[in-house]
Amino acid sequence: MPDLSTTWLGFPLKNPLVIGASPVGKSIRSCLEAEEKGAAAIVLHSLFEEQLVHEQMGAHYYIDTLTDMDAETRSVFPQSAIFPLDGAAYLRHIEKLKQKLTIPLIASLNGTTPGGWLSYAKSMASAGCDALELNLYEVATDEQKSSQYLEDQQLEIVSSVISAVSIPVNVKLSPFYTSLPYFVRRLYECGVQGVSVFNRYYQSDINPLTLEVDRHLHLSSSAELPLRLHALAILSSKMGLFYACTGGIHSGYDMAKAILAGAHVTQVVSAVLAKGFSVIEKFLQELKEYMLQMGYESIHEMRGVMNLSSVADPHSYERLNYAQMLAAWKLPLSP
Ligand SMILES: Cc1cc2nc3c(=O)[nH]c(=O)nc-3n(C[C@H](O)[C@H](O)[C@H](O)COP(=O)(O)O)c2cc1C
């Protein structure tokens, strides 16, 4: 039987299937069920900068005061109720989960500006989580702030968390950097242990008749995976970090692709939310079958087989792939 064990953020894991940050983490029963079905680790839902800053300032409704500034901007800003003031409850939740789970538990902190809220990283570590995932979900809206400024700010956040805790820190990344490898190299130099590739950008739609923003959340499909595979293949050939693939894992076959591209683990959310915890056993079985079929005896053996480490000139290779794909398109034959 193939050996599914892997290592992530320094932890030996029984397999590469991790439950990503999601509502699963909110319920102790769900976490236990995920563990029972075979998940190797769990990332908790995020604690948001906005909720912690509100808590620290005692200004519960400052976002809402902006909501109705102008009739046309109505509902552009989220309600503060989205961020319930539960920093302390989150810490108690970690403590309870740690008493019950045997698999590693990763807490998630989500924000974009350096500040006092980052002290929660230390509190999360004290509450007993095994590692931290720092989600730098950023949507640039200010034309005066350069990419350099925003990246420096993100690195400041990461550095202050790393200097405050002794547990591993994993950064959940956006795909939108001019040079992702350069930014990841800077994270590596800061002491980050791993990166999760990538945050999904939740694209709200517009209802042109009601002039309302439609914030309906669509779960992912495997179509989102290639963007991640591409980045993993580049990053894992360059820097010795731990890599998690998040976004578009919907089968054991998808897990195999991510591992071949260089991932140590795959984080699964949409598949579990859509189909329940039985997908965990199913995906692991499919991964085993794939490994048997291909003759891989371990995850270690197959990891990174398809990354760019054997490509002498990755930049030219990428340009060539792109040009070849476009050139290969055949026009339909005329009748
Ligand atoms: C309902 C829902 C809630 C989520 N909550 C969080 C969160 O709190 N923090 C976070 O970093 N990601 C969150 N995510 C993103 C997931 O962790 C994951 O990165 C994303 O869904 C892509 O993985 P998937 O294709 O397996 O769904 C959430 C996703 C969903 C669908």
The ligand as an SDF file (V2000), in Angstrom:
LIG
                    3D

 31 33  0  0  0  0  0  0  0  0999 V2000
  -18.0210   29.3450    3.5430 C   0  0  0  0  0  0  0  0  0  0  0  0
  -16.5410   29.5870    3.4880 C   0  0  0  0  0  0  0  0  0  0  0  0
  -15.9040   30.1960    4.5560 C   0  0  0  0  0  0  0  0  0  0  0  0
  -14.5240   30.4380    4.5160 C   0  0  0  0  0  0  0  0  0  0  0  0
  -13.9260   31.0380    5.5790 N   0  0  0  0  0  0  0  0  0  0  0  0
  -12.5760   31.2980    5.5160 C   0  0  0  0  0  0  0  0  0  0  0  0
  -11.9150   31.9170    6.6020 C   0  0  0  0  0  0  0  0  0  0  0  0
  -12.5090   32.2210    7.6440 O   0  0  0  0  0  0  0  0  0  0  0  0
  -10.5980   32.1690    6.4700 N   0  0  0  0  0  0  0  0  0  0  0  0
   -9.8780   31.8270    5.3430 C   0  0  0  0  0  0  0  0  0  0  0  0
   -8.6600   32.0370    5.2920 O   0  0  0  0  0  0  0  0  0  0  0  0
  -10.4960   31.2150    4.3170 N   0  0  0  0  0  0  0  0  0  0  0  0
  -11.8040   30.9490    4.3670 C   0  0  0  0  0  0  0  0  0  0  0  0
  -12.4110   30.3310    3.3170 N   0  0  0  0  0  0  0  0  0  0  0  0
  -11.6060   29.9750    2.1210 C   0  0  0  0  0  0  0  0  0  0  0  0
  -11.1710   28.5060    2.1900 C   0  0  0  0  0  0  0  0  0  0  0  0
  -10.2990   28.2730    3.2820 O   0  0  0  0  0  0  0  0  0  0  0  0
  -10.4500   28.0660    0.9180 C   0  0  0  0  0  0  0  0  0  0  0  0
   -9.2320   28.7550    0.7720 O   0  0  0  0  0  0  0  0  0  0  0  0
  -11.2690   28.2970   -0.3410 C   0  0  0  0  0  0  0  0  0  0  0  0
  -12.6350   27.9500   -0.1480 O   0  0  0  0  0  0  0  0  0  0  0  0
  -10.7060   27.4720   -1.4980 C   0  0  0  0  0  0  0  0  0  0  0  0
  -10.7560   26.1020   -1.2230 O   0  0  0  0  0  0  0  0  0  0  0  0
  -11.9100   25.1610   -1.8570 P   0  0  0  0  0  0  0  0  0  0  0  0
  -11.7980   25.2470   -3.3230 O   0  0  0  0  0  0  0  0  0  0  0  0
  -11.5870   23.7860   -1.3170 O   0  0  0  0  0  0  0  0  0  0  0  0
  -13.2080   25.6900   -1.3600 O   0  0  0  0  0  0  0  0  0  0  0  0
  -13.7770   30.0570    3.3630 C   0  0  0  0  0  0  0  0  0  0  0  0
  -14.4360   29.4160    2.3020 C   0  0  0  0  0  0  0  0  0  0  0  0
  -15.7940   29.1790    2.3520 C   0  0  0  0  0  0  0  0  0  0  0  0
  -16.4450   28.4930    1.1900 C   0  0  0  0  0  0  0  0  0  0  0  0
  1  2  1  0
  2  3  1  0
  2 30  2  0
  3  4  2  0
  4  5  1  0
  4 28  1  0
  5  6  2  0
  6  7  1  0
  6 13  1  0
  7  8  2  0
  7  9  1  0
  9 10  1  0
 10 11  2  0
 10 12  1  0
 12 13  2  0
 13 14  1  0
 14 15  1  0
 14 28  1  0
 15 16  1  0
 16 17  1  0
 16 18  1  0
 18 19  1  0
 18 20  1  0
 20 21  1  0
 20 22  1  0
 22 23  1  0
 23 24  1  0
 24 25  2  0
 24 26  1  0
 24 27  1  0
 28 29  2  0
 29 30  1  0
 30 31  1  0
M  END
$$$$
